[in-house]
Amino acid sequence: MEGGFGSDSGGSGGGKLDPGLIMEQVKVQIAVANAQELLQRMTDKCFRKCIGKPGGSLDNSEQKCIAMCMDRYMDAWNTVSRAYNSRLQRERANM
Amino acid sequence: MDSSSSSSAVGLGAVDPQLQHFIEVETQKQRFQQLVHQMTELCWEKCMDKPGPKLDSRAEACFVNCVERFIDTSQFILNRLEQTQKSKPVFSESLSD
């Protein structure tokens, strides 16, 4: 993992933890956690919308539904993110 | 990565200000992200019927309204709780009941 984040810490035996490296690693972990969260909720919602009585496999219509559902969920997520951001900025402007 | 702390620059009780700032910023960002996750989930239930080839304008408007009303609800609850707490405290302030 050493050379991946462009930091200077290296193995020079200085004994200091490079804050830059820590911050980069934390950012990666946060991004991964967010992706997992998104995936988990998306799976839940799309399962509910697309799968009726569970059969022996996912048929074509179910797969098409899931694919569309995924895209719509991302659209929804982006719309919500933008709307929330706008609202926050409006609140700050009014303070 | 050598993590011996014998020559660490961090003293007892003092945190690297750069890290401190980073933590504050990332915490704030995470609060935002969490709320987006939560509202997307809630508003999906209210605004989405059958997933189509694209998000139509009615559904999009519904999501926007949903976010606004959710924030309104949250503020309403905080305000009203603050008011009713003044006259009739709901949460006991003493540790022992």
N, CA and C atoms of all chains as a GROMACS GRO file, in nm:
protein
  576
    1MET      N    1   0.085  -0.121   0.000
    1MET     CA    2   0.000   0.000   0.000
    1MET      C    3   0.088   0.125   0.000
    2GLU      N    4   0.220   0.104   0.009
    2GLU     CA    5   0.308   0.217   0.040
    2GLU      C    6   0.308   0.325  -0.067
    3GLY      N    7   0.341   0.285  -0.190
    3GLY     CA    8   0.361   0.390  -0.289
    3GLY      C    9   0.234   0.445  -0.349
    4GLY      N   10   0.120   0.396  -0.304
    4GLY     CA   11  -0.004   0.426  -0.375
    4GLY      C   12  -0.058   0.566  -0.354
    5PHE      N   13  -0.018   0.636  -0.253
    5PHE     CA   14  -0.084   0.762  -0.223
    5PHE      C   15   0.008   0.882  -0.234
    6GLY      N   16   0.126   0.858  -0.290
    6GLY     CA   17   0.213   0.972  -0.319
    6GLY      C   18   0.268   1.042  -0.196
    7SER      N   19   0.276   0.973  -0.083
    7SER     CA   20   0.327   1.041   0.036
    7SER      C   21   0.476   1.012   0.052
    8ASP      N   22   0.537   1.088   0.138
    8ASP     CA   23   0.681   1.078   0.154
    8ASP      C   24   0.725   0.992   0.269
    9SER      N   25   0.629   0.931   0.338
    9SER     CA   26   0.666   0.869   0.467
    9SER      C   27   0.769   0.758   0.448
   10GLY      N   28   0.751   0.672   0.354
   10GLY     CA   29   0.848   0.566   0.327
   10GLY      C   30   0.883   0.486   0.451
   11GLY      N   31   0.985   0.404   0.443
   11GLY     CA   32   1.025   0.324   0.558
   11GLY      C   33   1.155   0.375   0.616
   12SER      N   34   1.168   0.507   0.626
   12SER     CA   35   1.295   0.564   0.668
   12SER      C   36   1.320   0.550   0.816
   13GLY      N   37   1.224   0.488   0.888
   13GLY     CA   38   1.248   0.463   1.030
   13GLY      C   39   1.233   0.589   1.114
   14GLY      N   40   1.166   0.692   1.062
   14GLY     CA   41   1.146   0.814   1.141
   14GLY      C   42   1.047   0.792   1.253
   15GLY      N   43   0.956   0.693   1.239
   15GLY     CA   44   0.864   0.660   1.347
   15GLY      C   45   0.740   0.748   1.347
   16LYS      N   46   0.729   0.846   1.259
   16LYS     CA   47   0.610   0.932   1.258
   16LYS      C   48   0.505   0.876   1.165
   17LEU      N   49   0.380   0.880   1.206
   17LEU     CA   50   0.271   0.845   1.117
   17LEU      C   51   0.241   0.965   1.028
   18ASP      N   52   0.244   0.944   0.898
   18ASP     CA   53   0.220   1.053   0.805
   18ASP      C   54   0.070   1.083   0.801
   19PRO      N   55   0.030   1.203   0.844
   19PRO     CA   56  -0.113   1.236   0.844
   19PRO      C   57  -0.173   1.229   0.704
   20GLY      N   58  -0.097   1.268   0.605
   20GLY     CA   59  -0.146   1.266   0.468
   20GLY      C   60  -0.187   1.127   0.427
   21LEU      N   61  -0.106   1.028   0.464
   21LEU     CA   62  -0.134   0.890   0.428
   21LEU      C   63  -0.258   0.840   0.500
   22ILE      N   64  -0.265   0.876   0.631
   22ILE     CA   65  -0.383   0.837   0.708
   22ILE      C   66  -0.509   0.893   0.645
   23MET      N   67  -0.505   1.021   0.610
   23MET     CA   68  -0.624   1.086   0.554
   23MET      C   69  -0.667   1.020   0.424
   24GLU      N   70  -0.570   0.988   0.340
   24GLU     CA   71  -0.605   0.923   0.214
   24GLU      C   72  -0.670   0.788   0.238
   25GLN      N   73  -0.613   0.710   0.328
   25GLN     CA   74  -0.668   0.578   0.358
   25GLN      C   75  -0.809   0.587   0.416
   26VAL      N   76  -0.828   0.686   0.505
   26VAL     CA   77  -0.960   0.704   0.565
   26VAL      C   78  -1.062   0.742   0.457
   27LYS      N   79  -1.020   0.830   0.366
   27LYS     CA   80  -1.112   0.870   0.258
   27LYS      C   81  -1.155   0.750   0.175
   28VAL      N   82  -1.060   0.662   0.148
   28VAL     CA   83  -1.091   0.542   0.070
   28VAL      C   84  -1.191   0.455   0.146
   29GLN      N   85  -1.166   0.436   0.276
   29GLN     CA   86  -1.255   0.354   0.357
   29GLN      C   87  -1.396   0.411   0.362
   30ILE      N   88  -1.402   0.544   0.373
   30ILE     CA   89  -1.533   0.610   0.375
   30ILE      C   90  -1.606   0.589   0.243
   31ALA      N   91  -1.533   0.603   0.132
   31ALA     CA   92  -1.594   0.584   0.001
   31ALA      C   93  -1.647   0.442  -0.014
   32VAL      N   94  -1.568   0.346   0.032
   32VAL     CA   95  -1.611   0.206   0.024
   32VAL      C   96  -1.737   0.184   0.107
   33ALA      N   97  -1.739   0.240   0.227
   33ALA     CA   98  -1.855   0.223   0.315
   33ALA      C   99  -1.980   0.283   0.252
   34ASN      N  100  -1.965   0.399   0.188
   34ASN     CA  101  -2.079   0.462   0.123
   34ASN      C  102  -2.130   0.379   0.006
   35ALA      N  103  -2.039   0.323  -0.070
   35ALA     CA  104  -2.078   0.239  -0.183
   35ALA      C  105  -2.154   0.117  -0.133
   36GLN      N  106  -2.106   0.059  -0.024
   36GLN     CA  107  -2.174  -0.058   0.033
   36GLN      C  108  -2.314  -0.024   0.080
   37GLU      N  109  -2.326   0.091   0.143
   37GLU     CA  110  -2.456   0.137   0.192
   37GLU      C  111  -2.553   0.153   0.076
   38LEU      N  112  -2.506   0.220  -0.030
   38LEU     CA  113  -2.588   0.243  -0.147
   38LEU      C  114  -2.634   0.110  -0.208
   39LEU      N  115  -2.540   0.017  -0.221
   39LEU     CA  116  -2.568  -0.113  -0.281
   39LEU      C  117  -2.672  -0.190  -0.200
   40GLN      N  118  -2.656  -0.183  -0.068
   40GLN     CA  119  -2.745  -0.258   0.020
   40GLN      C  120  -2.889  -0.207   0.008
   41ARG      N  121  -2.906  -0.074   0.007
   41ARG     CA  122  -3.040  -0.019   0.000
   41ARG      C  123  -3.100  -0.039  -0.139
   42MET      N  124  -3.016  -0.026  -0.241
   42MET     CA  125  -3.061  -0.046  -0.378
   42MET      C  126  -3.110  -0.189  -0.396
   43THR      N  127  -3.033  -0.284  -0.346
   43THR     CA  128  -3.071  -0.425  -0.358
   43THR      C  129  -3.206  -0.449  -0.291
   44ASP      N  130  -3.222  -0.394  -0.172
   44ASP     CA  131  -3.347  -0.409  -0.098
   44ASP      C  132  -3.464  -0.355  -0.179
   45LYS      N  133  -3.451  -0.230  -0.225
   45LYS     CA  134  -3.562  -0.166  -0.297
   45LYS      C  135  -3.594  -0.239  -0.426
   46CYS      N  136  -3.493  -0.278  -0.500
   46CYS     CA  137  -3.516  -0.340  -0.630
   46CYS      C  138  -3.568  -0.483  -0.617
   47PHE      N  139  -3.528  -0.548  -0.512
   47PHE     CA  140  -3.586  -0.680  -0.486
   47PHE      C  141  -3.735  -0.667  -0.461
   48ARG      N  142  -3.771  -0.569  -0.380
   48ARG     CA  143  -3.912  -0.548  -0.348
   48ARG      C  144  -3.994  -0.514  -0.472
   49LYS      N  145  -3.934  -0.428  -0.558
   49LYS     CA  146  -4.010  -0.382  -0.675
   49LYS      C  147  -4.020  -0.488  -0.784
   50CYS      N  148  -3.919  -0.570  -0.797
   50CYS     CA  149  -3.907  -0.653  -0.919
   50CYS      C  150  -3.934  -0.802  -0.901
   51ILE      N  151  -3.921  -0.848  -0.779
   51ILE     CA  152  -3.939  -0.991  -0.758
   51ILE      C  153  -4.071  -1.016  -0.688
   52GLY      N  154  -4.161  -1.087  -0.757
   52GLY     CA  155  -4.288  -1.120  -0.696
   52GLY      C  156  -4.271  -1.246  -0.613
   53LYS      N  157  -4.332  -1.351  -0.664
   53LYS     CA  158  -4.315  -1.478  -0.595
   53LYS      C  159  -4.182  -1.537  -0.643
   54PRO      N  160  -4.087  -1.560  -0.555
   54PRO     CA  161  -3.954  -1.605  -0.598
   54PRO      C  162  -3.962  -1.741  -0.666
   55GLY      N  163  -3.909  -1.744  -0.792
   55GLY     CA  164  -3.910  -1.868  -0.868
   55GLY      C  165  -3.778  -1.941  -0.855
   56GLY      N  166  -3.753  -2.031  -0.949
   56GLY     CA  167  -3.632  -2.111  -0.944
   56GLY      C  168  -3.510  -2.036  -0.992
   57SER      N  169  -3.533  -1.922  -1.062
   57SER     CA  170  -3.423  -1.838  -1.108
   57SER      C  171  -3.480  -1.701  -1.142
   58LEU      N  172  -3.392  -1.606  -1.172
   58LEU     CA  173  -3.438  -1.474  -1.215
   58LEU      C  174  -3.474  -1.480  -1.363
   59ASP      N  175  -3.600  -1.462  -1.397
   59ASP     CA  176  -3.633  -1.467  -1.539
   59ASP      C  177  -3.598  -1.334  -1.607
   60ASN      N  178  -3.615  -1.330  -1.740
   60ASN     CA  179  -3.571  -1.214  -1.819
   60ASN      C  180  -3.638  -1.084  -1.775
   61SER      N  181  -3.767  -1.090  -1.751
   61SER     CA  182  -3.837  -0.967  -1.713
   61SER      C  183  -3.788  -0.917  -1.578
   62GLU      N  184  -3.760  -1.009  -1.488
   62GLU     CA  185  -3.708  -0.969  -1.357
   62GLU      C  186  -3.571  -0.904  -1.371
   63GLN      N  187  -3.488  -0.961  -1.456
   63GLN     CA  188  -3.354  -0.904  -1.475
   63GLN      C  189  -3.362  -0.766  -1.537
   64LYS      N  190  -3.450  -0.750  -1.636
   64LYS     CA  191  -3.466  -0.618  -1.700
   64LYS      C  192  -3.516  -0.517  -1.597
   65CYS      N  193  -3.610  -0.561  -1.514
   65CYS     CA  194  -3.665  -0.472  -1.412
   65CYS      C  195  -3.556  -0.429  -1.315
   66ILE      N  196  -3.475  -0.525  -1.271
   66ILE     CA  197  -3.367  -0.492  -1.176
   66ILE      C  198  -3.270  -0.394  -1.238
   67ALA      N  199  -3.235  -0.415  -1.365
   67ALA     CA  200  -3.141  -0.325  -1.433
   67ALA      C  201  -3.196  -0.183  -1.439
   68MET      N  202  -3.324  -0.170  -1.477
   68MET     CA  203  -3.386  -0.038  -1.482
   68MET      C  204  -3.396   0.022  -1.343
   69CYS      N  205  -3.429  -0.063  -1.248
   69CYS     CA  206  -3.445  -0.017  -1.110
   69CYS      C  207  -3.315   0.041  -1.058
   70MET      N  208  -3.204  -0.026  -1.087
   70MET     CA  209  -3.074   0.023  -1.044
   70MET      C  210  -3.048   0.163  -1.096
   71ASP      N  211  -3.074   0.182  -1.228
   71ASP     CA  212  -3.050   0.313  -1.288
   71ASP      C  213  -3.141   0.418  -1.226
   72ARG      N  214  -3.268   0.382  -1.205
   72ARG     CA  215  -3.362   0.479  -1.146
   72ARG      C  216  -3.324   0.511  -1.002
   73TYR      N  217  -3.274   0.413  -0.930
   73TYR     CA  218  -3.234   0.438  -0.792
   73TYR      C  219  -3.118   0.536  -0.788
   74MET      N  220  -3.021   0.519  -0.882
   74MET     CA  221  -2.910   0.614  -0.891
   74MET      C  222  -2.961   0.753  -0.926
   75ASP      N  223  -3.055   0.761  -1.021
   75ASP     CA  224  -3.116   0.890  -1.056
   75ASP      C  225  -3.179   0.953  -0.932
   76ALA      N  226  -3.252   0.872  -0.858
   76ALA     CA  227  -3.320   0.922  -0.738
   76ALA      C  228  -3.217   0.972  -0.638
   77TRP      N  229  -3.112   0.892  -0.618
   77TRP     CA  230  -3.008   0.929  -0.522
   77TRP      C  231  -2.946   1.063  -0.559
   78ASN      N  232  -2.915   1.081  -0.687
   78ASN     CA  233  -2.855   1.206  -0.732
   78ASN      C  234  -2.952   1.323  -0.716
   79THR      N  235  -3.078   1.299  -0.748
   79THR     CA  236  -3.179   1.405  -0.732
   79THR      C  237  -3.190   1.447  -0.586
   80VAL      N  238  -3.196   1.349  -0.498
   80VAL     CA  239  -3.205   1.378  -0.354
   80VAL      C  240  -3.082   1.453  -0.307
   81SER      N  241  -2.965   1.409  -0.352
   81SER     CA  242  -2.840   1.473  -0.312
   81SER      C  243  -2.838   1.619  -0.354
   82ARG      N  244  -2.878   1.646  -0.478
   82ARG     CA  245  -2.883   1.785  -0.527
   82ARG      C  246  -2.984   1.866  -0.448
   83ALA      N  247  -3.103   1.811  -0.427
   83ALA     CA  248  -3.209   1.884  -0.357
   83ALA      C  249  -3.166   1.916  -0.214
   84TYR      N  250  -3.105   1.819  -0.148
   84TYR     CA  251  -3.060   1.840  -0.011
   84TYR      C  252  -2.953   1.947  -0.006
   85ASN      N  253  -2.858   1.940  -0.100
   85ASN     CA  254  -2.751   2.038  -0.106
   85ASN      C  255  -2.808   2.180  -0.126
   86SER      N  256  -2.904   2.192  -0.218
   86SER     CA  257  -2.968   2.323  -0.241
   86SER      C  258  -3.032   2.375  -0.114
   87ARG      N  259  -3.104   2.286  -0.046
   87ARG     CA  260  -3.173   2.327   0.076
   87ARG      C  261  -3.074   2.374   0.181
   88LEU      N  262  -2.964   2.303   0.197
   88LEU     CA  263  -2.861   2.341   0.294
   88LEU      C  264  -2.804   2.478   0.262
   89GLN      N  265  -2.778   2.502   0.134
   89GLN     CA  266  -2.722   2.631   0.094
   89GLN      C  267  -2.821   2.744   0.119
   90ARG      N  268  -2.949   2.714   0.094
   90ARG     CA  269  -3.053   2.813   0.119
   90ARG      C  270  -3.060   2.846   0.268
   91GLU      N  271  -3.051   2.741   0.352
   91GLU     CA  272  -3.055   2.761   0.497
   91GLU      C  273  -2.939   2.847   0.542
   92ARG      N  274  -2.820   2.817   0.487
   92ARG     CA  275  -2.701   2.894   0.526
   92ARG      C  276  -2.714   3.038   0.483
   93ALA      N  277  -2.772   3.061   0.366
   93ALA     CA  278  -2.789   3.197   0.316
   93ALA      C  279  -2.885   3.277   0.404
   94ASN      N  280  -2.979   3.207   0.468
   94ASN     CA  281  -3.078   3.274   0.549
   94ASN      C  282  -3.034   3.302   0.692
   95MET      N  283  -2.919   3.244   0.729
   95MET     CA  284  -2.876   3.255   0.871
   95MET      C  285  -2.825   3.392   0.909
   96MET      N  286   0.483   0.010   0.718
   96MET     CA  287   0.465   0.140   0.785
   96MET      C  288   0.507   0.128   0.931
   97ASP      N  289   0.608   0.203   0.965
   97ASP     CA  290   0.660   0.196   1.101
   97ASP      C  291   0.570   0.276   1.193
   98SER      N  292   0.509   0.210   1.290
   98SER     CA  293   0.414   0.284   1.373
   98SER      C  294   0.462   0.302   1.516
   99SER      N  295   0.595   0.297   1.536
   99SER     CA  296   0.644   0.318   1.672
   99SER      C  297   0.618   0.463   1.712
  100SER      N  298   0.574   0.479   1.836
  100SER     CA  299   0.532   0.613   1.876
  100SER      C  300   0.638   0.685   1.958
  101SER      N  301   0.759   0.626   1.965
  101SER     CA  302   0.859   0.687   2.054
  101SER      C  303   0.898   0.826   2.007
  102SER      N  304   0.902   0.846   1.875
  102SER     CA  305   0.939   0.979   1.828
  102SER      C  306   0.821   1.048   1.761
  103SER      N  307   0.700   1.008   1.803
  103SER     CA  308   0.581   1.066   1.742
  103SER      C  309   0.571   1.215   1.773
  104ALA      N  310   0.520   1.290   1.679
  104ALA     CA  311   0.507   1.435   1.699
  104ALA      C  312   0.380   1.469   1.777
  105VAL      N  313   0.297   1.368   1.804
  105VAL     CA  314   0.170   1.397   1.873
  105VAL      C  315   0.189   1.386   2.022
  106GLY      N  316   0.171   1.494   2.093
  106GLY     CA  317   0.184   1.492   2.239
  106GLY      C  318   0.058   1.439   2.303
  107LEU      N  319   0.062   1.413   2.431
  107LEU     CA  320  -0.054   1.363   2.502
  107LEU      C  321  -0.162   1.472   2.503
  108GLY      N  322  -0.280   1.437   2.454
  108GLY     CA  323  -0.390   1.531   2.460
  108GLY      C  324  -0.391   1.630   2.346
  109ALA      N  325  -0.284   1.636   2.266
  109ALA     CA  326  -0.283   1.730   2.154
  109ALA      C  327  -0.303   1.651   2.025
  110VAL      N  328  -0.389   1.699   1.940
  110VAL     CA  329  -0.410   1.632   1.813
  110VAL      C  330  -0.359   1.721   1.701
  111ASP      N  331  -0.293   1.660   1.606
  111ASP     CA  332  -0.248   1.730   1.487
  111ASP      C  333  -0.364   1.814   1.432
  112PRO      N  334  -0.348   1.946   1.425
  112PRO     CA  335  -0.458   2.030   1.379
  112PRO      C  336  -0.506   1.996   1.239
  113GLN      N  337  -0.413   1.948   1.157
  113GLN     CA  338  -0.451   1.909   1.021
  113GLN      C  339  -0.548   1.791   1.024
  114LEU      N  340  -0.516   1.693   1.113
  114LEU     CA  341  -0.603   1.578   1.129
  114LEU      C  342  -0.737   1.619   1.190
  115GLN      N  343  -0.730   1.709   1.288
  115GLN     CA  344  -0.851   1.755   1.354
  115GLN      C  345  -0.948   1.815   1.253
  116HIS      N  346  -0.894   1.902   1.169
  116HIS     CA  347  -0.976   1.966   1.066
  116HIS      C  348  -1.033   1.863   0.972
  117PHE      N  349  -0.946   1.769   0.933
  117PHE     CA  350  -0.987   1.662   0.842
  117PHE      C  351  -1.104   1.584   0.900
  118ILE      N  352  -1.092   1.548   1.029
  118ILE     CA  353  -1.197   1.472   1.095
  118ILE      C  354  -1.328   1.549   1.094
  119GLU      N  355  -1.321   1.679   1.123
  119GLU     CA  356  -1.443   1.760   1.126
  119GLU      C  357  -1.509   1.764   0.989
  120VAL      N  358  -1.427   1.787   0.887
  120VAL     CA  359  -1.480   1.796   0.751
  120VAL      C  360  -1.543   1.663   0.707
  121GLU      N  361  -1.472   1.555   0.731
  121GLU     CA  362  -1.522   1.424   0.689
  121GLU      C  363  -1.647   1.383   0.766
  122THR      N  364  -1.652   1.419   0.895
  122THR     CA  365  -1.770   1.389   0.974
  122THR      C  366  -1.892   1.461   0.917
  123GLN      N  367  -1.872   1.587   0.884
  123GLN     CA  368  -1.979   1.666   0.823
  123GLN      C  369  -2.026   1.603   0.692
  124LYS      N  370  -1.928   1.564   0.610
  124LYS     CA  371  -1.961   1.503   0.481
  124LYS      C  372  -2.039   1.375   0.501
  125GLN      N  373  -2.002   1.297   0.601
  125GLN     CA  374  -2.070   1.171   0.627
  125GLN      C  375  -2.212   1.192   0.674
  126ARG      N  376  -2.233   1.295   0.756
  126ARG     CA  377  -2.370   1.324   0.800
  126ARG      C  378  -2.457   1.352   0.679
  127PHE      N  379  -2.403   1.428   0.585
  127PHE     CA  380  -2.475   1.460   0.462
  127PHE      C  381  -2.506   1.331   0.386
  128GLN      N  382  -2.404   1.249   0.364
  128GLN     CA  383  -2.421   1.124   0.290
  128GLN      C  384  -2.528   1.036   0.354
  129GLN      N  385  -2.523   1.022   0.486
  129GLN     CA  386  -2.617   0.936   0.555
  129GLN      C  387  -2.760   0.983   0.534
  130LEU      N  388  -2.778   1.114   0.540
  130LEU     CA  389  -2.912   1.168   0.521
  130LEU      C  390  -2.960   1.146   0.378
  131VAL      N  391  -2.870   1.159   0.282
  131VAL     CA  392  -2.908   1.133   0.144
  131VAL      C  393  -2.952   0.988   0.128
  132HIS      N  394  -2.876   0.896   0.188
  132HIS     CA  395  -2.915   0.756   0.184
  132HIS      C  396  -3.054   0.736   0.242
  133GLN      N  397  -3.074   0.795   0.360
  133GLN     CA  398  -3.200   0.778   0.430
  133GLN      C  399  -3.317   0.837   0.353
  134MET      N  400  -3.300   0.960   0.302
  134MET     CA  401  -3.410   1.025   0.229
  134MET      C  402  -3.438   0.956   0.097
  135THR      N  403  -3.334   0.909   0.029
  135THR     CA  404  -3.356   0.837  -0.096
  135THR      C  405  -3.444   0.716  -0.071
  136GLU      N  406  -3.412   0.645   0.037
  136GLU     CA  407  -3.489   0.526   0.070
  136GLU      C  408  -3.634   0.560   0.100
  137LEU      N  409  -3.654   0.661   0.185
  137LEU     CA  410  -3.790   0.702   0.222
  137LEU      C  411  -3.868   0.752   0.102
  138CYS      N  412  -3.804   0.840   0.024
  138CYS     CA  413  -3.874   0.904  -0.086
  138CYS      C  414  -3.900   0.807  -0.200
  139TRP      N  415  -3.817   0.708  -0.213
  139TRP     CA  416  -3.841   0.602  -0.313
  139TRP      C  417  -3.976   0.537  -0.289
  140GLU      N  418  -4.006   0.511  -0.163
  140GLU     CA  419  -4.132   0.449  -0.128
  140GLU      C  420  -4.250   0.538  -0.167
  141LYS      N  421  -4.230   0.669  -0.154
  141LYS     CA  422  -4.341   0.761  -0.177
  141LYS      C  423  -4.354   0.802  -0.323
  142CYS      N  424  -4.243   0.799  -0.395
  142CYS     CA  425  -4.243   0.862  -0.527
  142CYS      C  426  -4.230   0.766  -0.647
  143MET      N  427  -4.188   0.647  -0.621
  143MET     CA  428  -4.161   0.553  -0.730
  143MET      C  429  -4.268   0.446  -0.737
  144ASP      N  430  -4.334   0.433  -0.854
  144ASP     CA  431  -4.421   0.316  -0.871
  144ASP      C  432  -4.340   0.206  -0.935
  145LYS      N  433  -4.352   0.196  -1.069
  145LYS     CA  434  -4.275   0.094  -1.138
  145LYS      C  435  -4.152   0.160  -1.201
  146PRO      N  436  -4.032   0.107  -1.178
  146PRO     CA  437  -3.912   0.167  -1.239
  146PRO      C  438  -3.920   0.163  -1.391
  147GLY      N  439  -3.909   0.282  -1.454
  147GLY     CA  440  -3.919   0.289  -1.598
  147GLY      C  441  -3.783   0.315  -1.662
  148PRO      N  442  -3.783   0.345  -1.793
  148PRO     CA  443  -3.656   0.369  -1.863
  148PRO      C  444  -3.588   0.499  -1.821
  149LYS      N  445  -3.666   0.591  -1.763
  149LYS     CA  446  -3.601   0.708  -1.705
  149LYS      C  447  -3.687   0.766  -1.593
  150LEU      N  448  -3.628   0.857  -1.517
  150LEU     CA  449  -3.701   0.921  -1.408
  150LEU      C  450  -3.787   1.033  -1.467
  151ASP      N  451  -3.921   1.013  -1.472
  151ASP     CA  452  -4.003   1.117  -1.534
  151ASP      C  453  -4.011   1.240  -1.445
  152SER      N  454  -4.057   1.349  -1.504
  152SER     CA  455  -4.052   1.479  -1.436
  152SER      C  456  -4.138   1.481  -1.311
  153ARG      N  457  -4.249   1.402  -1.313
  153ARG     CA  458  -4.336   1.400  -1.195
  153ARG      C  459  -4.265   1.334  -1.077
  154ALA      N  460  -4.198   1.223  -1.106
  154ALA     CA  461  -4.125   1.153  -1.001
  154ALA      C  462  -4.012   1.240  -0.950
  155GLU      N  463  -3.942   1.307  -1.041
  155GLU     CA  464  -3.831   1.394  -1.002
  155GLU      C  465  -3.881   1.505  -0.910
  156ALA      N  466  -3.995   1.567  -0.947
  156ALA     CA  467  -4.052   1.673  -0.863
  156ALA      C  468  -4.090   1.618  -0.727
  157CYS      N  469  -4.142   1.495  -0.728
  157CYS     CA  470  -4.181   1.432  -0.602
  157CYS      C  471  -4.061   1.414  -0.510
  158PHE      N  472  -3.949   1.371  -0.567
  158PHE     CA  473  -3.828   1.353  -0.486
  158PHE      C  474  -3.782   1.485  -0.425
  159VAL      N  475  -3.785   1.590  -0.507
  159VAL     CA  476  -3.743   1.722  -0.457
  159VAL      C  477  -3.834   1.768  -0.344
  160ASN      N  478  -3.966   1.757  -0.366
  160ASN     CA  479  -4.061   1.793  -0.261
  160ASN      C  480  -4.040   1.710  -0.136
  161CYS      N  481  -4.014   1.583  -0.158
  161CYS     CA  482  -3.997   1.490  -0.047
  161CYS      C  483  -3.880   1.533   0.041
  162VAL      N  484  -3.770   1.571  -0.021
  162VAL     CA  485  -3.653   1.617   0.055
  162VAL      C  486  -3.689   1.740   0.136
  163GLU      N  487  -3.752   1.836   0.070
  163GLU     CA  488  -3.788   1.961   0.137
  163GLU      C  489  -3.881   1.936   0.255
  164ARG      N  490  -3.983   1.853   0.234
  164ARG     CA  491  -4.080   1.825   0.340
  164ARG      C  492  -4.017   1.744   0.454
  165PHE      N  493  -3.920   1.661   0.421
  165PHE     CA  494  -3.853   1.585   0.526
  165PHE      C  495  -3.775   1.681   0.617
  166ILE      N  496  -3.703   1.775   0.554
  166ILE     CA  497  -3.628   1.873   0.634
  166ILE      C  498  -3.726   1.958   0.715
  167ASP      N  499  -3.836   1.999   0.652
  167ASP     CA  500  -3.938   2.077   0.723
  167ASP      C  501  -3.988   1.999   0.845
  168THR      N  502  -4.016   1.871   0.824
  168THR     CA  503  -4.066   1.787   0.933
  168THR      C  504  -3.966   1.784   1.047
  169SER      N  505  -3.839   1.764   1.012
  169SER     CA  506  -3.734   1.757   1.112
  169SER      C  507  -3.727   1.887   1.192
  170GLN      N  508  -3.733   2.000   1.122
  170GLN     CA  509  -3.727   2.130   1.189
  170GLN      C  510  -3.851   2.152   1.275
  171PHE      N  511  -3.966   2.114   1.223
  171PHE     CA  512  -4.092   2.130   1.296
  171PHE      C  513  -4.085   2.057   1.429
  172ILE      N  514  -4.036   1.932   1.421
  172ILE     CA  515  -4.028   1.850   1.541
  172ILE      C  516  -3.934   1.913   1.644
  173LEU      N  517  -3.818   1.959   1.598
  173LEU     CA  518  -3.723   2.022   1.689
  173LEU      C  519  -3.783   2.146   1.753
  174ASN      N  520  -3.845   2.230   1.671
  174ASN     CA  521  -3.904   2.354   1.723
  174ASN      C  522  -4.012   2.327   1.826
  175ARG      N  523  -4.104   2.236   1.789
  175ARG     CA  524  -4.215   2.210   1.878
  175ARG      C  525  -4.168   2.143   2.007
  176LEU      N  526  -4.072   2.056   1.994
  176LEU     CA  527  -4.017   1.990   2.114
  176LEU      C  528  -3.957   2.094   2.207
  177GLU      N  529  -3.886   2.190   2.147
  177GLU     CA  530  -3.825   2.296   2.225
  177GLU      C  531  -3.932   2.375   2.300
  178GLN      N  532  -4.043   2.404   2.230
  178GLN     CA  533  -4.151   2.480   2.293
  178GLN      C  534  -4.216   2.401   2.406
  179THR      N  535  -4.253   2.277   2.378
  179THR     CA  536  -4.325   2.199   2.478
  179THR      C  537  -4.234   2.162   2.594
  180GLN      N  538  -4.104   2.154   2.567
  180GLN     CA  539  -4.010   2.125   2.675
  180GLN      C  540  -4.009   2.237   2.778
  181LYS      N  541  -4.029   2.358   2.730
  181LYS     CA  542  -4.027   2.473   2.821
  181LYS      C  543  -4.140   2.465   2.921
  182SER      N  544  -4.261   2.427   2.874
  182SER     CA  545  -4.375   2.424   2.965
  182SER      C  546  -4.387   2.289   3.034
  183LYS      N  547  -4.374   2.180   2.956
  183LYS     CA  548  -4.395   2.048   3.012
  183LYS      C  549  -4.278   1.958   2.973
  184PRO      N  550  -4.173   1.953   3.056
  184PRO     CA  551  -4.054   1.877   3.016
  184PRO      C  552  -4.087   1.731   2.991
  185VAL      N  553  -4.049   1.682   2.872
  185VAL     CA  554  -4.072   1.541   2.840
  185VAL      C  555  -3.958   1.456   2.892
  186PHE      N  556  -3.837   1.511   2.875
  186PHE     CA  557  -3.719   1.435   2.917
  186PHE      C  558  -3.672   1.486   3.052
  187SER      N  559  -3.668   1.398   3.149
  187SER     CA  560  -3.629   1.435   3.283
  187SER      C  561  -3.483   1.476   3.285
  188GLU      N  562  -3.457   1.586   3.356
  188GLU     CA  563  -3.319   1.636   3.358
  188GLU      C  564  -3.236   1.569   3.466
  189SER      N  565  -3.301   1.511   3.565
  189SER     CA  566  -3.223   1.447   3.672
  189SER      C  567  -3.184   1.307   3.625
  190LEU      N  568  -3.069   1.264   3.670
  190LEU     CA  569  -3.016   1.135   3.626
  190LEU      C  570  -3.090   1.020   3.692
  191SER      N  571  -3.126   1.041   3.817
  191SER     CA  572  -3.199   0.936   3.887
  191SER      C  573  -3.348   0.969   3.883
  192ASP      N  574  -3.430   0.868   3.853
  192ASP     CA  575  -3.573   0.897   3.844
  192ASP      C  576  -3.646   0.856   3.971
   0.00000   0.00000   0.00000
